[in-house]
């Protein structure tokens, strides 16, 4: 995305559009709720943002 050099005039962080992504990988179990998986992905997203943005961070639900 950054390579497209799309202007992002409203950003105080970067002059061009970038993307940060949080991904969660989990083994399916009968008791695992979807909101728990979303929470892990959300935590990964914030680690990506705080780690410098413009990156992908993957988290495993089974290693929390």
N, CA, C and O atoms as a Tripos MOL2 file, in Angstrom:
@<TRIPOS>MOLECULE
protein
  256   255    64     0     0
PROTEIN
NO_CHARGES

@<TRIPOS>ATOM
      1 N           0.8320   -1.1860    0.0000 N.3       1 UNK1
      2 CA          0.0000    0.0000    0.0000 C.3       1 UNK1
      3 C           0.8750    1.2480    0.0000 C.2       1 UNK1
      4 O           0.6280    2.1900   -0.7540 O.2       1 UNK1
      5 N           1.8850    1.2490    0.8380 N.am      2 UNK2
      6 CA          2.7610    2.4210    0.9130 C.3       2 UNK2
      7 C           3.3850    2.7320   -0.4440 C.2       2 UNK2
      8 O           3.5750    3.8970   -0.7930 O.2       2 UNK2
      9 N           3.7030    1.6850   -1.2070 N.am      3 UNK3
     10 CA          4.3160    1.8520   -2.5200 C.3       3 UNK3
     11 C           3.4290    2.5680   -3.5320 C.2       3 UNK3
     12 O           3.9220    3.0800   -4.5370 O.2       3 UNK3
     13 N           2.1310    2.6080   -3.2750 N.am      4 UNK4
     14 CA          1.2230    3.3220   -4.1730 C.3       4 UNK4
     15 C           1.3570    4.8290   -4.0140 C.2       4 UNK4
     16 O           0.9440    5.5920   -4.8880 O.2       4 UNK4
     17 N           1.9410    5.2580   -2.8870 N.am      5 UNK5
     18 CA          2.1900    6.6810   -2.6180 C.3       5 UNK5
     19 C           0.9050    7.5130   -2.6630 C.2       5 UNK5
     20 O           0.8900    8.6210   -3.1990 O.2       5 UNK5
     21 N          -0.1690    6.9660   -2.0950 N.am      6 UNK6
     22 CA         -1.4360    7.6980   -2.0260 C.3       6 UNK6
     23 C          -1.3120    8.7760   -0.9520 C.2       6 UNK6
     24 O          -1.0130    8.4580    0.1990 O.2       6 UNK6
     25 N          -1.5320   10.0330   -1.2990 N.am      7 UNK7
     26 CA         -1.3710   11.1080   -0.3210 C.3       7 UNK7
     27 C          -2.3330   10.9670    0.8560 C.2       7 UNK7
     28 O          -3.4880   10.5780    0.6880 O.2       7 UNK7
     29 N          -1.8400   11.2880    2.0390 N.am      8 UNK8
     30 CA         -2.6570   11.2470    3.2490 C.3       8 UNK8
     31 C          -2.4200   12.5480    4.0130 C.2       8 UNK8
     32 O          -1.7750   12.5740    5.0620 O.2       8 UNK8
     33 N          -2.9560   13.6090    3.4570 N.am      9 UNK9
     34 CA         -2.7200   14.9540    3.9900 C.3       9 UNK9
     35 C          -3.2420   15.1240    5.4190 C.2       9 UNK9
     36 O          -2.6990   15.9300    6.1750 O.2       9 UNK9
     37 N          -4.2700   14.3950    5.7960 N.am     10 UNK10
     38 CA         -4.8710   14.5470    7.1200 C.3      10 UNK10
     39 C          -4.1030   13.8090    8.2120 C.2      10 UNK10
     40 O          -4.4260   13.9510    9.3910 O.2      10 UNK10
     41 N          -3.1010   13.0310    7.8450 N.am     11 UNK11
     42 CA         -2.3620   12.2350    8.8220 C.3      11 UNK11
     43 C          -1.1920   13.0100    9.4080 C.2      11 UNK11
     44 O          -0.4380   13.6670    8.6890 O.2      11 UNK11
     45 N          -1.0560   12.9230   10.7060 N.am     12 UNK12
     46 CA          0.1150   13.4790   11.3660 C.3      12 UNK12
     47 C           1.2200   12.4510   11.5020 C.2      12 UNK12
     48 O           2.2950   12.7530   12.0210 O.2      12 UNK12
     49 N           0.9600   11.2260   11.0340 N.am     13 UNK13
     50 CA          1.9100   10.1320   11.1700 C.3      13 UNK13
     51 C           2.7300    9.8970    9.9130 C.2      13 UNK13
     52 O           3.9450    9.7130    9.9870 O.2      13 UNK13
     53 N           2.0760    9.9030    8.7670 N.am     14 UNK14
     54 CA          2.7700    9.6110    7.5090 C.3      14 UNK14
     55 C           2.1450   10.4310    6.3800 C.2      14 UNK14
     56 O           0.9350   10.6600    6.3790 O.2      14 UNK14
     57 N           2.9530   10.8700    5.4270 N.am     15 UNK15
     58 CA          2.4090   11.6660    4.3240 C.3      15 UNK15
     59 C           1.6460   10.8410    3.2870 C.2      15 UNK15
     60 O           0.9260   11.3910    2.4540 O.2      15 UNK15
     61 N           1.8100    9.5050    3.3440 N.am     16 UNK16
     62 CA          1.1040    8.6130    2.4170 C.3      16 UNK16
     63 C           0.3380    7.5660    3.2130 C.2      16 UNK16
     64 O           0.6390    7.3170    4.3810 O.2      16 UNK16
     65 N          -0.6580    6.9530    2.5710 N.am     17 UNK17
     66 CA         -1.4750    5.9270    3.2130 C.3      17 UNK17
     67 C          -0.6350    4.6770    3.4490 C.2      17 UNK17
     68 O           0.0760    4.2120    2.5580 O.2      17 UNK17
     69 N          -0.7290    4.1410    4.6640 N.am     18 UNK18
     70 CA         -0.0960    2.8640    5.0050 C.3      18 UNK18
     71 C          -1.1510    1.9900    5.6790 C.2      18 UNK18
     72 O          -2.2430    2.4630    5.9970 O.2      18 UNK18
     73 N          -0.8260    0.7200    5.8960 N.am     19 UNK19
     74 CA         -1.7730   -0.1990    6.5210 C.3      19 UNK19
     75 C          -1.0780   -0.9690    7.6320 C.2      19 UNK19
     76 O           0.0360   -1.4660    7.4630 O.2      19 UNK19
     77 N          -1.7570   -1.0590    8.7720 N.am     20 UNK20
     78 CA         -1.3250   -1.9230    9.8610 C.3      20 UNK20
     79 C          -2.3870   -3.0010   10.0190 C.2      20 UNK20
     80 O          -3.5840   -2.7210    9.9480 O.2      20 UNK20
     81 N          -1.9370   -4.2530   10.2370 N.am     21 UNK21
     82 CA         -2.8730   -5.3760   10.3020 C.3      21 UNK21
     83 C          -2.5600   -6.2280   11.5280 C.2      21 UNK21
     84 O          -1.3980   -6.4950   11.8310 O.2      21 UNK21
     85 N          -3.6070   -6.6470   12.2250 N.am     22 UNK22
     86 CA         -3.4820   -7.6070   13.3140 C.3      22 UNK22
     87 C          -4.2120   -8.8800   12.9180 C.2      22 UNK22
     88 O          -5.3690   -8.8350   12.5010 O.2      22 UNK22
     89 N          -3.5300  -10.0210   13.0500 N.am     23 UNK23
     90 CA         -4.0890  -11.3110   12.6350 C.3      23 UNK23
     91 C          -4.0480  -12.2660   13.8220 C.2      23 UNK23
     92 O          -3.0740  -12.2790   14.5740 O.2      23 UNK23
     93 N          -5.0960  -13.0630   13.9920 N.am     24 UNK24
     94 CA         -5.1330  -14.0670   15.0420 C.3      24 UNK24
     95 C          -5.2960  -15.4490   14.4210 C.2      24 UNK24
     96 O          -6.1060  -15.6490   13.5170 O.2      24 UNK24
     97 N          -4.5170  -16.3870   14.9200 N.am     25 UNK25
     98 CA         -4.6130  -17.7780   14.4950 C.3      25 UNK25
     99 C          -4.9710  -18.6120   15.7210 C.2      25 UNK25
    100 O          -4.2820  -18.5620   16.7410 O.2      25 UNK25
    101 N          -6.0520  -19.3780   15.6120 N.am     26 UNK26
    102 CA         -6.5450  -20.1230   16.7610 C.3      26 UNK26
    103 C          -7.0370  -21.5010   16.3490 C.2      26 UNK26
    104 O          -7.6000  -21.6720   15.2680 O.2      26 UNK26
    105 N          -6.8240  -22.4730   17.2100 N.am     27 UNK27
    106 CA         -7.4230  -23.7830   16.9960 C.3      27 UNK27
    107 C          -8.8850  -23.6930   17.4210 C.2      27 UNK27
    108 O          -9.2050  -23.1430   18.4740 O.2      27 UNK27
    109 N          -9.7580  -24.2350   16.5950 N.am     28 UNK28
    110 CA        -11.1830  -24.2270   16.9250 C.3      28 UNK28
    111 C         -11.4380  -25.2040   18.0750 C.2      28 UNK28
    112 O         -10.9460  -26.3330   18.0680 O.2      28 UNK28
    113 N         -12.2020  -24.7580   19.0440 N.am     29 UNK29
    114 CA        -12.6260  -25.6190   20.1450 C.3      29 UNK29
    115 C         -14.1090  -25.3690   20.4010 C.2      29 UNK29
    116 O         -14.6290  -24.3130   20.0380 O.2      29 UNK29
    117 N         -14.7880  -26.3190   21.0140 N.am     30 UNK30
    118 CA        -16.2180  -26.1250   21.2870 C.3      30 UNK30
    119 C         -16.4950  -24.9610   22.2470 C.2      30 UNK30
    120 O         -17.6000  -24.4180   22.2520 O.2      30 UNK30
    121 N         -15.5060  -24.5750   23.0530 N.am     31 UNK31
    122 CA        -15.7410  -23.5310   24.0520 C.3      31 UNK31
    123 C         -15.1490  -22.1710   23.6760 C.2      31 UNK31
    124 O         -15.3870  -21.1880   24.3770 O.2      31 UNK31
    125 N         -14.3910  -22.0950   22.5970 N.am     32 UNK32
    126 CA        -13.7730  -20.8060   22.2220 C.3      32 UNK32
    127 C         -14.8120  -19.8980   21.5930 C.2      32 UNK32
    128 O         -15.4610  -20.2670   20.6140 O.2      32 UNK32
    129 N         -14.9660  -18.7330   22.1490 N.am     33 UNK33
    130 CA        -15.9220  -17.7680   21.6260 C.3      33 UNK33
    131 C         -15.2540  -16.8770   20.5900 C.2      33 UNK33
    132 O         -14.0690  -16.5600   20.7010 O.2      33 UNK33
    133 N         -16.0180  -16.4760   19.5860 N.am     34 UNK34
    134 CA        -15.4600  -15.6490   18.5230 C.3      34 UNK34
    135 C         -14.9200  -14.3290   19.0540 C.2      34 UNK34
    136 O         -13.9410  -13.8090   18.5190 O.2      34 UNK34
    137 N         -15.5350  -13.7790   20.0900 N.am     35 UNK35
    138 CA        -15.0470  -12.4830   20.6010 C.3      35 UNK35
    139 C         -13.6510  -12.6160   21.1970 C.2      35 UNK35
    140 O         -12.8960  -11.6430   21.1980 O.2      35 UNK35
    141 N         -13.2840  -13.8040   21.7080 N.am     36 UNK36
    142 CA        -11.9350  -14.0090   22.2340 C.3      36 UNK36
    143 C         -10.9130  -13.9570   21.1040 C.2      36 UNK36
    144 O          -9.8180  -13.4240   21.2860 O.2      36 UNK36
    145 N         -11.2550  -14.5020   19.9450 N.am     37 UNK37
    146 CA        -10.3690  -14.4680   18.7820 C.3      37 UNK37
    147 C         -10.2230  -13.0290   18.2880 C.2      37 UNK37
    148 O          -9.1210  -12.5930   17.9540 O.2      37 UNK37
    149 N         -11.3190  -12.3010   18.2420 N.am     38 UNK38
    150 CA        -11.2840  -10.9050   17.8140 C.3      38 UNK38
    151 C         -10.4310  -10.0810   18.7720 C.2      38 UNK38
    152 O          -9.6990   -9.1940   18.3310 O.2      38 UNK38
    153 N         -10.5100  -10.3510   20.0570 N.am     39 UNK39
    154 CA         -9.7040   -9.6280   21.0420 C.3      39 UNK39
    155 C          -8.2120   -9.8470   20.8020 C.2      39 UNK39
    156 O          -7.4230   -8.9070   20.8880 O.2      39 UNK39
    157 N          -7.8290  -11.0830   20.5010 N.am     40 UNK40
    158 CA         -6.4240  -11.3740   20.2210 C.3      40 UNK40
    159 C          -5.9700  -10.6560   18.9560 C.2      40 UNK40
    160 O          -4.8620  -10.1220   18.9150 O.2      40 UNK40
    161 N          -6.8070  -10.6360   17.9260 N.am     41 UNK41
    162 CA         -6.4650   -9.9220   16.6890 C.3      41 UNK41
    163 C          -6.3640   -8.4210   16.9460 C.2      41 UNK41
    164 O          -5.4870   -7.7590   16.3900 O.2      41 UNK41
    165 N          -7.2380   -7.8820   17.7700 N.am     42 UNK42
    166 CA         -7.2040   -6.4600   18.1010 C.3      42 UNK42
    167 C          -5.9180   -6.1120   18.8430 C.2      42 UNK42
    168 O          -5.3070   -5.0790   18.5710 O.2      42 UNK42
    169 N          -5.5070   -6.9550   19.7670 N.am     43 UNK43
    170 CA         -4.2480   -6.7300   20.4820 C.3      43 UNK43
    171 C          -3.0700   -6.7550   19.5090 C.2      43 UNK43
    172 O          -2.1410   -5.9570   19.6400 O.2      43 UNK43
    173 N          -3.1020   -7.6620   18.5390 N.am     44 UNK44
    174 CA         -2.0430   -7.7260   17.5250 C.3      44 UNK44
    175 C          -2.0330   -6.4590   16.6770 C.2      44 UNK44
    176 O          -0.9650   -5.9560   16.3280 O.2      44 UNK44
    177 N          -3.2150   -5.9380   16.3420 N.am     45 UNK45
    178 CA         -3.2960   -4.7000   15.5710 C.3      45 UNK45
    179 C          -2.6230   -3.5550   16.3270 C.2      45 UNK45
    180 O          -1.8530   -2.7930   15.7420 O.2      45 UNK45
    181 N          -2.9080   -3.4330   17.6160 N.am     46 UNK46
    182 CA         -2.3050   -2.3430   18.3800 C.3      46 UNK46
    183 C          -0.7970   -2.5340   18.5440 C.2      46 UNK46
    184 O          -0.0570   -1.5530   18.6150 O.2      46 UNK46
    185 N          -0.3330   -3.7870   18.6050 N.am     47 UNK47
    186 CA          1.1250   -4.0110   18.6150 C.3      47 UNK47
    187 C           1.7340   -3.5580   17.2950 C.2      47 UNK47
    188 O           2.8340   -3.0050   17.2780 O.2      47 UNK47
    189 N           1.0260   -3.7870   16.1830 N.am     48 UNK48
    190 CA          1.5140   -3.3320   14.8750 C.3      48 UNK48
    191 C           1.5880   -1.8110   14.8340 C.2      48 UNK48
    192 O           2.5710   -1.2480   14.3520 O.2      48 UNK48
    193 N           0.5660   -1.1550   15.3300 N.am     49 UNK49
    194 CA          0.5500    0.3110   15.3270 C.3      49 UNK49
    195 C           1.6400    0.8820   16.2250 C.2      49 UNK49
    196 O           2.3310    1.8240   15.8410 O.2      49 UNK49
    197 N           1.7950    0.3220   17.4070 N.am     50 UNK50
    198 CA          2.7950    0.8260   18.3390 C.3      50 UNK50
    199 C           4.2100    0.4160   17.9450 C.2      50 UNK50
    200 O           5.1800    1.0160   18.4080 O.2      50 UNK50
    201 N           4.3330   -0.5910   17.1010 N.am     51 UNK51
    202 CA          5.6410   -1.0500   16.6440 C.3      51 UNK51
    203 C           6.1690   -0.2590   15.4580 C.2      51 UNK51
    204 O           7.2160   -0.6040   14.9100 O.2      51 UNK51
    205 N           5.4850    0.7720   15.0580 N.am     52 UNK52
    206 CA          5.9580    1.6000   13.9640 C.3      52 UNK52
    207 C           4.9840    1.6930   12.8090 C.2      52 UNK52
    208 O           5.2850    2.3270   11.7980 O.2      52 UNK52
    209 N           3.8210    1.0720   12.9410 N.am     53 UNK53
    210 CA          2.8030    1.0940   11.8900 C.3      53 UNK53
    211 C           3.3150    0.4430   10.6080 C.2      53 UNK53
    212 O           4.4600   -0.0010   10.5220 O.2      53 UNK53
    213 N           2.4230    0.4040    9.6140 N.am     54 UNK54
    214 CA          2.7770   -0.1200    8.2960 C.3      54 UNK54
    215 C           3.3710   -1.5260    8.3840 C.2      54 UNK54
    216 O           4.4040   -1.8100    7.7770 O.2      54 UNK54
    217 N           2.7150   -2.3980    9.1400 N.am     55 UNK55
    218 CA          3.2150   -3.7660    9.3200 C.3      55 UNK55
    219 C           2.0860   -4.7170    9.6760 C.2      55 UNK55
    220 O           0.9680   -4.2980    9.9760 O.2      55 UNK55
    221 N           2.3970   -6.0030    9.6360 N.am     56 UNK56
    222 CA          1.4590   -7.0520   10.0200 C.3      56 UNK56
    223 C           2.0080   -7.7340   11.2610 C.2      56 UNK56
    224 O           3.1860   -8.0900   11.3040 O.2      56 UNK56
    225 N           1.1630   -7.9210   12.2750 N.am     57 UNK57
    226 CA          1.5390   -8.6650   13.4720 C.3      57 UNK57
    227 C           0.5590   -9.8140   13.6300 C.2      57 UNK57
    228 O          -0.6550   -9.6170   13.5930 O.2      57 UNK57
    229 N           1.1000  -11.0240   13.8070 N.am     58 UNK58
    230 CA          0.2570  -12.2070   13.9780 C.3      58 UNK58
    231 C           0.3680  -12.7050   15.4080 C.2      58 UNK58
    232 O           1.4530  -12.7410   15.9890 O.2      58 UNK58
    233 N          -0.7760  -13.0880   15.9650 N.am     59 UNK59
    234 CA         -0.8090  -13.6360   17.3200 C.3      59 UNK59
    235 C          -1.5120  -14.9870   17.3020 C.2      59 UNK59
    236 O          -2.4100  -15.2170   16.4920 O.2      59 UNK59
    237 N          -1.1100  -15.8520   18.1720 N.am     60 UNK60
    238 CA         -1.7180  -17.1750   18.2890 C.3      60 UNK60
    239 C          -2.5170  -17.2240   19.5840 C.2      60 UNK60
    240 O          -1.9650  -16.9850   20.6580 O.2      60 UNK60
    241 N          -3.7860  -17.5250   19.5000 N.am     61 UNK61
    242 CA         -4.6400  -17.5890   20.6750 C.3      61 UNK61
    243 C          -4.1620  -18.6510   21.6670 C.2      61 UNK61
    244 O          -4.3810  -18.5280   22.8720 O.2      61 UNK61
    245 N          -3.5290  -19.6630   21.1650 N.am     62 UNK62
    246 CA         -3.1360  -20.7950   21.9950 C.3      62 UNK62
    247 C          -1.8260  -20.5610   22.7460 C.2      62 UNK62
    248 O          -1.3860  -21.4190   23.5110 O.2      62 UNK62
    249 N          -1.2020  -19.4000   22.5290 N.am     63 UNK63
    250 CA          0.0640  -19.0800   23.2130 C.3      63 UNK63
    251 C          -0.0630  -17.8320   24.0610 C.2      63 UNK63
    252 O           0.9450  -17.1780   24.3280 O.2      63 UNK63
    253 N          -1.2270  -17.4880   24.4830 N.am     64 UNK64
    254 CA         -1.4530  -16.2720   25.2640 C.3      64 UNK64
    255 C          -0.9080  -16.4070   26.6550 C.2      64 UNK64
    256 O          -1.0110  -15.4740   27.4520 O.2      64 UNK64
@<TRIPOS>BOND
     1     1     2 1
     2     2     3 1
     3     3     4 2
     4     3     5 am
     5     5     6 1
     6     6     7 1
     7     7     8 2
     8     7     9 am
     9     9    10 1
    10    10    11 1
    11    11    12 2
    12    11    13 am
    13    13    14 1
    14    14    15 1
    15    15    16 2
    16    15    17 am
    17    17    18 1
    18    18    19 1
    19    19    20 2
    20    19    21 am
    21    21    22 1
    22    22    23 1
    23    23    24 2
    24    23    25 am
    25    25    26 1
    26    26    27 1
    27    27    28 2
    28    27    29 am
    29    29    30 1
    30    30    31 1
    31    31    32 2
    32    31    33 am
    33    33    34 1
    34    34    35 1
    35    35    36 2
    36    35    37 am
    37    37    38 1
    38    38    39 1
    39    39    40 2
    40    39    41 am
    41    41    42 1
    42    42    43 1
    43    43    44 2
    44    43    45 am
    45    45    46 1
    46    46    47 1
    47    47    48 2
    48    47    49 am
    49    49    50 1
    50    50    51 1
    51    51    52 2
    52    51    53 am
    53    53    54 1
    54    54    55 1
    55    55    56 2
    56    55    57 am
    57    57    58 1
    58    58    59 1
    59    59    60 2
    60    59    61 am
    61    61    62 1
    62    62    63 1
    63    63    64 2
    64    63    65 am
    65    65    66 1
    66    66    67 1
    67    67    68 2
    68    67    69 am
    69    69    70 1
    70    70    71 1
    71    71    72 2
    72    71    73 am
    73    73    74 1
    74    74    75 1
    75    75    76 2
    76    75    77 am
    77    77    78 1
    78    78    79 1
    79    79    80 2
    80    79    81 am
    81    81    82 1
    82    82    83 1
    83    83    84 2
    84    83    85 am
    85    85    86 1
    86    86    87 1
    87    87    88 2
    88    87    89 am
    89    89    90 1
    90    90    91 1
    91    91    92 2
    92    91    93 am
    93    93    94 1
    94    94    95 1
    95    95    96 2
    96    95    97 am
    97    97    98 1
    98    98    99 1
    99    99   100 2
   100    99   101 am
   101   101   102 1
   102   102   103 1
   103   103   104 2
   104   103   105 am
   105   105   106 1
   106   106   107 1
   107   107   108 2
   108   107   109 am
   109   109   110 1
   110   110   111 1
   111   111   112 2
   112   111   113 am
   113   113   114 1
   114   114   115 1
   115   115   116 2
   116   115   117 am
   117   117   118 1
   118   118   119 1
   119   119   120 2
   120   119   121 am
   121   121   122 1
   122   122   123 1
   123   123   124 2
   124   123   125 am
   125   125   126 1
   126   126   127 1
   127   127   128 2
   128   127   129 am
   129   129   130 1
   130   130   131 1
   131   131   132 2
   132   131   133 am
   133   133   134 1
   134   134   135 1
   135   135   136 2
   136   135   137 am
   137   137   138 1
   138   138   139 1
   139   139   140 2
   140   139   141 am
   141   141   142 1
   142   142   143 1
   143   143   144 2
   144   143   145 am
   145   145   146 1
   146   146   147 1
   147   147   148 2
   148   147   149 am
   149   149   150 1
   150   150   151 1
   151   151   152 2
   152   151   153 am
   153   153   154 1
   154   154   155 1
   155   155   156 2
   156   155   157 am
   157   157   158 1
   158   158   159 1
   159   159   160 2
   160   159   161 am
   161   161   162 1
   162   162   163 1
   163   163   164 2
   164   163   165 am
   165   165   166 1
   166   166   167 1
   167   167   168 2
   168   167   169 am
   169   169   170 1
   170   170   171 1
   171   171   172 2
   172   171   173 am
   173   173   174 1
   174   174   175 1
   175   175   176 2
   176   175   177 am
   177   177   178 1
   178   178   179 1
   179   179   180 2
   180   179   181 am
   181   181   182 1
   182   182   183 1
   183   183   184 2
   184   183   185 am
   185   185   186 1
   186   186   187 1
   187   187   188 2
   188   187   189 am
   189   189   190 1
   190   190   191 1
   191   191   192 2
   192   191   193 am
   193   193   194 1
   194   194   195 1
   195   195   196 2
   196   195   197 am
   197   197   198 1
   198   198   199 1
   199   199   200 2
   200   199   201 am
   201   201   202 1
   202   202   203 1
   203   203   204 2
   204   203   205 am
   205   205   206 1
   206   206   207 1
   207   207   208 2
   208   207   209 am
   209   209   210 1
   210   210   211 1
   211   211   212 2
   212   211   213 am
   213   213   214 1
   214   214   215 1
   215   215   216 2
   216   215   217 am
   217   217   218 1
   218   218   219 1
   219   219   220 2
   220   219   221 am
   221   221   222 1
   222   222   223 1
   223   223   224 2
   224   223   225 am
   225   225   226 1
   226   226   227 1
   227   227   228 2
   228   227   229 am
   229   229   230 1
   230   230   231 1
   231   231   232 2
   232   231   233 am
   233   233   234 1
   234   234   235 1
   235   235   236 2
   236   235   237 am
   237   237   238 1
   238   238   239 1
   239   239   240 2
   240   239   241 am
   241   241   242 1
   242   242   243 1
   243   243   244 2
   244   243   245 am
   245   245   246 1
   246   246   247 1
   247   247   248 2
   248   247   249 am
   249   249   250 1
   250   250   251 1
   251   251   252 2
   252   251   253 am
   253   253   254 1
   254   254   255 1
   255   255   256 2
@<TRIPOS>SUBSTRUCTURE
     1 UNK1         2 RESIDUE 1 A UNK
     2 UNK2         6 RESIDUE 1 A UNK
     3 UNK3        10 RESIDUE 1 A UNK
     4 UNK4        14 RESIDUE 1 A UNK
     5 UNK5        18 RESIDUE 1 A UNK
     6 UNK6        22 RESIDUE 1 A UNK
     7 UNK7        26 RESIDUE 1 A UNK
     8 UNK8        30 RESIDUE 1 A UNK
     9 UNK9        34 RESIDUE 1 A UNK
    10 UNK10       38 RESIDUE 1 A UNK
    11 UNK11       42 RESIDUE 1 A UNK
    12 UNK12       46 RESIDUE 1 A UNK
    13 UNK13       50 RESIDUE 1 A UNK
    14 UNK14       54 RESIDUE 1 A UNK
    15 UNK15       58 RESIDUE 1 A UNK
    16 UNK16       62 RESIDUE 1 A UNK
    17 UNK17       66 RESIDUE 1 A UNK
    18 UNK18       70 RESIDUE 1 A UNK
    19 UNK19       74 RESIDUE 1 A UNK
    20 UNK20       78 RESIDUE 1 A UNK
    21 UNK21       82 RESIDUE 1 A UNK
    22 UNK22       86 RESIDUE 1 A UNK
    23 UNK23       90 RESIDUE 1 A UNK
    24 UNK24       94 RESIDUE 1 A UNK
    25 UNK25       98 RESIDUE 1 A UNK
    26 UNK26      102 RESIDUE 1 A UNK
    27 UNK27      106 RESIDUE 1 A UNK
    28 UNK28      110 RESIDUE 1 A UNK
    29 UNK29      114 RESIDUE 1 A UNK
    30 UNK30      118 RESIDUE 1 A UNK
    31 UNK31      122 RESIDUE 1 A UNK
    32 UNK32      126 RESIDUE 1 A UNK
    33 UNK33      130 RESIDUE 1 A UNK
    34 UNK34      134 RESIDUE 1 A UNK
    35 UNK35      138 RESIDUE 1 A UNK
    36 UNK36      142 RESIDUE 1 A UNK
    37 UNK37      146 RESIDUE 1 A UNK
    38 UNK38      150 RESIDUE 1 A UNK
    39 UNK39      154 RESIDUE 1 A UNK
    40 UNK40      158 RESIDUE 1 A UNK
    41 UNK41      162 RESIDUE 1 A UNK
    42 UNK42      166 RESIDUE 1 A UNK
    43 UNK43      170 RESIDUE 1 A UNK
    44 UNK44      174 RESIDUE 1 A UNK
    45 UNK45      178 RESIDUE 1 A UNK
    46 UNK46      182 RESIDUE 1 A UNK
    47 UNK47      186 RESIDUE 1 A UNK
    48 UNK48      190 RESIDUE 1 A UNK
    49 UNK49      194 RESIDUE 1 A UNK
    50 UNK50      198 RESIDUE 1 A UNK
    51 UNK51      202 RESIDUE 1 A UNK
    52 UNK52      206 RESIDUE 1 A UNK
    53 UNK53      210 RESIDUE 1 A UNK
    54 UNK54      214 RESIDUE 1 A UNK
    55 UNK55      218 RESIDUE 1 A UNK
    56 UNK56      222 RESIDUE 1 A UNK
    57 UNK57      226 RESIDUE 1 A UNK
    58 UNK58      230 RESIDUE 1 A UNK
    59 UNK59      234 RESIDUE 1 A UNK
    60 UNK60      238 RESIDUE 1 A UNK
    61 UNK61      242 RESIDUE 1 A UNK
    62 UNK62      246 RESIDUE 1 A UNK
    63 UNK63      250 RESIDUE 1 A UNK
    64 UNK64      254 RESIDUE 1 A UNK
